Amino acid sequence: MNIQKIMSSLEAKHPGESEYLQAVKEVLLSIEDIYNQHPEFEKAKIIERLVEPDRIFTFRVTWVDDKGDVQTNLGYRVQFNNAIGPYKGGIRFHASVNLSILKFLGFEQIFKNALTTLPMGGGKGGSDFSPRGKSDGEIMRFCQAFMLELWRHIGPDMDVPAGDIGVGGREVGYMFGMYKKLTREVTGTLTGKGLEFGGSLIRPEATGFGGLYFVKEMLQSKGIDMKDKTIAISGFGNVAWGAALKATELGGKVVTISGPDGYVYDPDGISGDKIDYLLELRATGNDIVEPYVEEYPNAKFFAGKRPWEVKVDIALPCATQNELDGDDAKTLIDNGVMCVGEISNMGCTPEAIDMFIEHKVMYAPGKAVNAGGVATSGLEMTQNAMHITWTANEVDNKLHEIMHAIHNQCVKYGTESDGYVNYVKGANIAGFMKVANAMMAQGII
């Protein structure tokens, strides 16, 4: 495999798509050696086929706001690869959404879904529409208009979207309602649904829960207990909320959360009624964190900064892509961080990742650490198909088993000669081999 040639070709065909190109390059560098051990992959041009989506739908979404003015947004669905199952991946509503970000997320989703062992391919979708500041009526009308364009291209055995940034239970509910009306079918076509109409217990918390189960496995592999370890978390959406809950339950102390305004450091730990307070704050549509220090004066607020300057044992990016850079990594390493787990998608820059690996810090990428979210979506699909509902404990136990299995796959493929586990390499190779073998078995299509 000639990585430079492949990347040059992609850069020429897709100029400016930096996030997508970054994600592809990371995978290619990880799998180069094992790919070259399989000449049949090269003959079938597996890589050239894998790095391009099966198809991309781009569409106009026109809706009417509360003032009666007509608004227009762009909608997308990237169906990347369905070698091992129907396309599966979230829908993101945020002003920053563009094709590069969705292609990066869809490409990552292929390997993440493969790691779960569940039969799911990779996809992603979204729009540059932002729910922030919109009324419920406006959000409903947008979601209905979005689904009016998308519904023909999704289905329980074709493509199963889920929520993502800007798309929670409310938005999924509105889209599911419109899909049901258009198709006249009640199927498990979307996940993240309300519990009353096919949703799964613990789905909102699942990404954070799964992330902490994975981090627990990492620590245990080195004989380390999470009890009393200090933890820095960024963000405070569903992912960070679930991570904070599970980290506390496992004996850790979460000392930071963050928002677009900066971060909060609370040396007493962020748990219990403090998490309840933050959830109430978010329920008002407010995602800034500065009000926290008014409610809990022992805490300190740092405007415009990120939490990676705090001395902690464990760092967990939970917000967005490339939120932890090389300078942040150096600070964490200098402060003695022992473990970094990406619970956000591609939360660390390549420079940060290289630095963690160079210094033999336990570091694991989002496609492994945050796979608990899509794994629980897969469990929701299973419950829908079987027309049953599992208890929270049943779902949580299955999630724990899946994260344990993912960790084992990463260790199997990522353990180096000195005993250090390169989780990036392990996750990429494990996911790639499953997808590549499935593509080989199905012929040139």
C-alpha positions in Angstrom: 0.0 0.0 0.0 1.4 3.4 -1.0 -0.1 5.7 1.6 1.3 8.9 0.1 -0.1 8.0 -3.3 -3.6 7.3 -1.9 -3.6 10.4 0.2 -2.4 12.6 -2.7 -5.2 11.2 -4.8 -7.8 11.9 -2.1 -6.5 15.4 -1.5 -6.8 16.1 -5.2 -10.4 14.7 -5.4 -11.6 16.2 -2.1 -9.7 19.4 -1.5 -10.2 21.2 1.8 -11.9 18.2 3.5 -9.4 18.3 6.3 -11.3 16.3 9.0 -12.0 13.5 6.5 -8.5 13.3 5.2 -7.1 13.3 8.8 -9.3 10.3 9.7 -8.3 8.3 6.6 -4.6 9.0 7.1 -4.8 7.8 10.7 -6.3 4.5 9.7 -4.0 3.9 6.8 -0.9 4.5 8.9 -2.2 2.0 11.5 -3.1 -0.8 9.1 -0.2 -0.5 6.6 1.8 -3.5 7.9 -1.1 -6.0 8.2 -2.5 -4.8 4.8 0.7 -5.5 3.1 0.6 -9.1 4.5 -2.6 -9.7 2.5 -1.9 -9.3 -1.2 -5.5 -10.3 -1.9 -6.6 -7.0 -0.4 -4.4 -5.1 -2.7 -5.6 -7.0 -5.7 -9.2 -6.3 -4.8 -8.3 -2.6 -4.1 -10.0 -2.8 -0.7 -8.5 0.5 0.5 -9.4 2.4 -2.6 -13.0 1.2 -2.2 -13.1 1.6 1.5 -12.1 5.2 1.7 -14.9 6.4 -0.6 -18.5 6.4 0.5 -21.0 4.1 -1.2 -23.1 7.2 -1.8 -23.8 10.7 -0.5 -27.2 12.4 -0.5 -27.2 16.2 -0.3 -30.6 18.0 -0.2 -32.3 21.3 0.4 -34.4 21.5 3.6 -36.9 24.4 3.5 -39.1 25.2 6.5 -41.0 28.1 7.9 -40.0 29.8 11.2 -42.4 31.2 13.8 -42.4 34.6 12.1 -43.6 33.1 8.9 -40.3 33.6 7.2 -39.1 30.8 4.9 -35.7 29.3 5.9 -33.4 27.1 3.9 -30.7 24.7 5.2 -28.6 21.9 3.7 -29.1 18.3 4.6 -26.8 15.4 4.1 -26.6 11.6 4.5 -23.3 9.8 3.9 -23.8 6.0 3.5 -20.2 4.9 3.8 -20.0 1.1 3.9 -22.5 -1.7 4.6 -20.3 -4.7 4.2 -21.3 -6.1 7.7 -24.7 -4.6 8.1 -27.1 -1.7 7.4 -25.6 1.8 7.5 -25.6 3.1 11.1 -24.6 6.5 12.4 -26.0 9.6 13.9 -27.6 12.8 12.5 -26.0 16.0 13.6 -27.7 19.4 13.6 -25.1 22.2 14.1 -24.0 25.3 12.2 -20.5 23.7 11.7 -21.8 20.7 9.8 -20.2 20.2 6.4 -19.4 17.3 4.1 -15.9 16.9 5.4 -17.0 16.5 9.0 -19.8 14.0 8.1 -17.4 12.0 5.9 -14.9 11.8 8.7 -17.6 10.7 11.2 -19.0 8.2 8.7 -15.6 6.7 8.0 -14.8 6.4 11.7 -18.2 4.8 12.2 -17.3 1.9 9.9 -14.6 0.7 12.2 -16.3 1.6 15.5 -19.4 -0.4 14.5 -17.2 -3.3 13.4 -15.6 -3.3 16.8 -18.9 -3.7 18.6 -19.3 -7.2 17.0 -22.9 -6.2 16.0 -24.0 -6.3 12.3 -23.8 -2.6 11.5 -22.2 -0.7 8.7 -21.0 2.9 8.8 -22.8 6.1 8.0 -23.5 9.7 9.2 -25.8 12.6 8.4 -26.9 16.0 9.4 -27.6 19.6 8.6 -26.2 23.1 9.2 -29.4 23.8 11.1 -28.8 24.7 14.8 -31.6 23.9 17.3 -30.2 26.4 19.7 -32.5 29.4 20.1 -35.3 27.8 18.1 -38.8 27.1 19.5 -40.2 23.5 19.7 -42.5 24.3 16.8 -39.6 25.5 14.6 -37.5 22.4 15.5 -40.5 20.1 14.7 -41.1 21.8 11.3 -37.4 21.5 10.5 -37.2 17.8 11.5 -40.3 17.0 9.4 -38.9 18.8 6.4 -35.5 17.1 6.8 -37.2 13.7 7.0 -39.4 14.5 4.0 -36.2 14.5 1.9 -34.4 11.6 3.6 -37.1 8.9 4.3 -36.8 7.0 1.0 -33.1 6.3 1.7 -33.4 4.8 5.2 -35.0 1.7 6.7 -34.4 -0.9 9.4 -32.4 -3.1 7.0 -31.0 -0.3 4.9 -29.8 2.7 7.0 -30.6 3.3 10.7 -29.8 6.9 11.8 -29.5 8.0 15.4 -29.0 11.2 17.4 -25.8 13.2 17.7 -24.8 16.8 18.5 -28.0 18.9 18.3 -30.2 15.8 17.9 -31.6 14.4 21.1 -34.8 12.5 22.0 -37.0 15.4 21.0 -35.5 15.7 17.5 -35.4 11.9 17.0 -39.1 11.8 18.0 -40.1 14.4 15.5 -38.2 12.7 12.7 -39.5 9.2 13.6 -43.1 10.6 13.6 -42.7 12.0 10.1 -41.0 8.8 8.9 -43.9 6.7 10.3 -46.4 8.9 8.6 -44.7 8.8 5.2 -44.0 5.0 5.2 -47.1 3.9 7.2 -44.8 1.5 9.0 -43.7 1.3 12.6 -40.1 0.0 12.5 -36.8 0.5 14.3 -35.5 2.8 11.6 -34.2 5.4 14.0 -32.5 4.8 17.4 -32.5 7.1 20.4 -36.3 7.0 20.4 -38.4 7.7 23.4 -39.0 4.8 25.8 -42.7 5.0 25.0 -42.2 4.1 21.3 -39.3 1.7 21.0 -36.4 3.4 22.7 -33.8 1.6 24.9 -33.1 2.2 28.5 -29.8 3.9 29.3 -29.3 5.0 25.7 -28.7 8.7 26.6 -25.9 7.7 29.1 -24.5 4.8 27.0 -21.6 6.6 25.3 -20.3 7.9 28.6 -21.0 4.6 30.5 -19.2 2.6 27.8 -16.3 5.0 27.7 -15.7 4.5 31.4 -16.0 0.7 31.1 -13.3 0.9 28.5 -11.1 3.1 30.6 -11.6 0.8 33.6 -10.4 -2.1 31.4 -7.3 -0.1 30.4 -6.4 0.6 34.0 -7.1 -3.0 35.1 -4.8 -4.3 32.4 -2.0 -2.5 34.3 -3.2 -3.5 37.8 -4.6 0.0 38.5 -7.8 0.8 40.3 -9.9 3.8 39.3 -10.8 4.5 43.0 -9.8 8.0 44.1 -8.3 8.9 40.7 -8.9 12.5 39.6 -10.6 12.9 36.2 -10.8 15.8 33.8 -13.9 15.8 31.5 -14.7 18.3 28.8 -18.1 19.3 27.6 -21.4 18.7 29.4 -23.8 17.1 27.0 -25.2 13.5 27.3 -21.7 12.1 26.7 -20.0 14.0 29.5 -23.0 13.5 31.8 -22.9 9.7 31.4 -19.1 9.7 31.8 -19.3 11.8 35.0 -22.0 9.5 36.5 -20.2 6.3 35.7 -16.8 7.6 36.7 -18.2 8.6 40.2 -19.9 5.2 40.5 -16.6 3.5 39.8 -14.8 5.4 42.5 -13.2 8.2 40.5 -13.5 12.0 41.2 -14.5 14.2 38.3 -13.0 17.6 38.9 -13.8 19.5 35.6 -16.6 20.1 33.1 -16.6 22.7 30.3 -18.7 24.7 27.9 -18.2 27.2 25.1 -17.5 29.8 27.7 -14.6 28.0 29.5 -14.2 25.3 32.1 -15.0 24.8 35.8 -12.6 23.2 38.3 -14.2 21.8 41.4 -11.6 20.1 43.7 -14.5 18.6 45.8 -15.7 16.6 42.8 -18.6 16.9 40.5 -21.3 14.4 41.4 -24.7 13.9 42.9 -26.7 17.1 43.2 -24.0 19.0 41.2 -24.8 16.9 38.2 -28.5 17.4 38.7 -27.9 21.1 38.8 -26.0 21.0 35.5 -28.7 19.0 33.9 -31.3 21.5 35.0 -29.2 24.3 33.6 -28.9 22.5 30.2 -32.7 21.8 30.2 -33.2 25.6 29.9 -31.2 25.5 26.7 -28.1 27.0 28.4 -24.8 25.1 27.9 -22.5 27.6 29.6 -20.9 26.5 32.8 -20.0 29.7 34.6 -23.2 29.7 36.7 -21.9 26.6 38.4 -19.5 28.6 40.5 -22.3 30.8 41.8 -24.1 27.7 43.1 -20.9 26.0 44.3 -18.4 28.7 45.4 -15.6 26.3 46.2 -15.3 25.8 42.4 -13.4 28.1 40.1 -14.3 29.1 36.5 -11.6 29.7 33.8 -13.0 31.7 31.0 -12.1 30.8 27.4 -9.9 27.9 28.5 -9.9 24.1 28.3 -9.6 21.8 31.2 -6.4 20.0 30.1 -4.2 22.4 32.2 -5.5 20.8 35.4 -3.3 18.1 37.1 -5.3 14.9 36.9 -4.8 11.1 36.6 -7.3 10.6 33.8 -8.3 12.9 30.9 -11.5 12.3 29.0 -12.4 14.5 26.0 -16.2 14.4 25.7 -17.0 17.5 23.6 -16.0 17.6 19.9 -13.2 16.8 17.4 -9.6 18.0 17.8 -10.4 19.6 21.2 -7.1 18.4 22.7 -4.0 19.5 20.8 -0.2 18.9 21.1 0.3 21.7 23.7 -2.5 20.3 25.8 -1.0 16.8 25.6 2.4 18.1 26.7 0.8 19.8 29.7 -1.1 16.6 30.7 2.1 14.5 30.3 4.1 17.0 32.4 1.4 16.9 35.0 1.7 13.1 35.2 -1.5 12.0 33.4 -1.7 8.1 33.3 -4.6 7.6 31.0 -6.4 9.5 28.2 -9.6 8.1 26.6 -11.4 9.9 23.7 -15.1 9.7 24.4 -15.6 12.4 21.8 -15.1 11.5 18.1 -11.4 12.2 17.1 -11.1 14.4 20.2 -7.3 14.6 20.0 -5.2 16.0 17.2 -2.6 13.8 15.5 0.2 15.7 17.3 -1.4 15.0 20.7 -1.9 11.3 19.8 1.7 10.9 18.7 2.9 12.6 21.9 0.9 10.2 24.2 2.1 7.2 22.3 5.7 8.4 22.3 5.6 8.9 26.1 3.8 5.5 26.6 0.7 7.1 28.1 -2.3 4.8 28.0 -4.3 6.4 25.2 -7.3 5.0 23.3 -9.2 6.5 20.3 -12.9 7.4 20.1 -13.7 4.5 17.7 -13.0 2.2 20.6 -13.7 4.2 23.7 -17.0 5.8 22.6 -18.4 2.7 20.8 -20.8 2.2 23.7 -23.3 4.7 22.2 -23.7 3.0 18.9 -23.5 -0.4 20.6 -26.5 0.5 22.7 -28.2 1.8 19.5 -27.6 -1.6 18.0 -29.2 -3.2 21.1 -32.2 -0.9 20.5 -32.4 -2.2 17.0 -32.4 -5.7 18.3 -35.1 -5.0 20.8 -37.2 -3.4 18.1 -36.8 -6.3 15.7 -37.8 -8.8 18.5 -40.6 -6.5 19.8 -39.3 -6.7 23.3 -37.8 -4.3 25.9 -34.9 -5.2 28.1 -34.4 -3.9 31.6 -31.7 -1.2 32.3 -29.6 -3.9 34.0 -29.9 -6.2 31.0 -28.8 -3.4 28.6 -26.0 -2.3 30.9 -24.6 -5.8 31.3 -24.6 -6.3 27.5 -22.9 -2.9 27.1 -20.3 -3.9 29.6 -19.6 -7.2 27.8 -19.3 -5.4 24.4 -16.8 -2.8 25.8 -14.8 -5.7 27.4 -14.7 -7.5 24.0 -13.6 -4.3 22.2 -10.8 -3.8 24.7 -9.6 -7.4 24.1 -9.6 -6.9 20.4 -7.5 -3.7 20.8 -5.0 -5.5 23.0 -4.8 -8.5 20.6 -3.9 -6.3 17.6 -2.2 -3.4 19.4 0.3 -4.9 21.8 3.9 -4.0 20.8 7.1 -5.9 21.5 7.8 -3.9 24.6 4.4 -4.7 26.0 2.9 -1.2 25.4 -0.6 -1.4 24.0 -1.1 0.9 21.0 -4.9 1.2 21.2 -5.0 3.3 18.0 -3.3 0.6 16.0 -5.3 -2.2 17.7 -8.7 -0.6 17.2 -8.0 0.3 13.5 -6.7 -3.2 12.6 -9.4 -5.1 14.4 -12.1 -3.0 12.7 -10.4 -3.1 9.4 -9.9 -6.8 9.2 -13.5 -7.6 9.9 -14.7 -5.2 7.2 -12.0 -6.1 4.7 -12.8 -9.8 5.0 -16.5 -9.2 4.6 -15.8 -7.1 1.5 -13.6 -9.8 0.0 -16.3 -12.5 0.6 -18.9 -10.4 -1.2 -17.0 -9.8 -4.4 -16.2 -6.6 -6.3 -19.4 -4.5 -5.9 
